[in-house]
């Protein structure tokens, strides 16, 4: 799971495996595999960094993640 912030300020934990795409249009829009779209405050690269950190943690649990997510 990764944490994202909706535009209204609420934090949501999202299953990163369900993310189909991340767009900057100019707002960041995350599209899930079920075609649900979520507009978030984070920039696209921030979301991608969180996804990569999550995948590293899942596939290599001994790897230390320092970003806090």
Order of alpha helices (4+ residues) and beta strands (2+ residues): beta-beta-beta-beta-beta-alpha
